[in-house]
Each structure stands twice: as C-alpha cells, then as structure tokens.
Amino acid sequence: MTIEERLKYLRAFIMLVSGLIILICDVVNKVGLTKLLIDLLVIMIIFYIIGGIVVWVIKKALAMPDKAQLAKELEVSELDSEGEGEEEAGESPADQFGLL
C-alpha cells in the first residue's frame, strides 16, 4: 500500500470530524439554523485546507530518507569502490592473504 493510498481519505476525515464538533457545539448552544449552517460551511472549508496541508507535510516527511540509512548506503558504496580499485590493480583478496 503506497503513501497516497494510505492518506487518500485523511483530508476528508479531518474536515468531517471538525464539522461534527462544530455541529454538536452549535446544537448544544441552541444556535439558529442559518448561523449553524454558515459556521459549518466556514469550518469545513478551513479544515479542508488544513487537511491538505497535513497530507502534504506527511508525504514530505515520509519521502525523506533516514540519515542512518543514507550513511549506511554511503558506507556500502565506499566499500564497493575500494574493492573495485584493488581488483583493477591485479591483486585479488586471495592473493593478499597468500591463499594462491
């Protein structure tokens, strides 16, 4: 499952939860229907935008490689390049240790 598939409904979920909260608060406070709908629309638009920002930040954070992983890959590539240099010089690991 890719990152996009996992985050597909996060924006809508954030928006709907915020809408539910504002709806409950307005009903408990006995706000008029027109004011309730205007509040609900404004809050849902704001949290839709916030949800988009959250999804973008999460995608960027998950796409960044880990520093430890980068160091390990650099170390492996350095070892590979050192091994190639010795083989090019005509000396194999068996010759180095006197096995042949």
VENFEN-V331433 format. One record per run of one state. SS is the DSSP state (hx for helix, st for strand, lp for the rest). FROM is the first residue (numbers start at 1). TO is the last residue. If there is no record, write none. Layout:
# VENFEN-V331433
SS_FROM_TO / SS_FROM_TO
This chain:
# VENFEN-V331433
lp_1_2 / hx_3_6 / lp_7_9 / hx_10_28 / lp_29_32 / hx_33_63 / lp_64_66 / hx_67_88 / lp_89_92 / hx_93_96 / lp_97_100
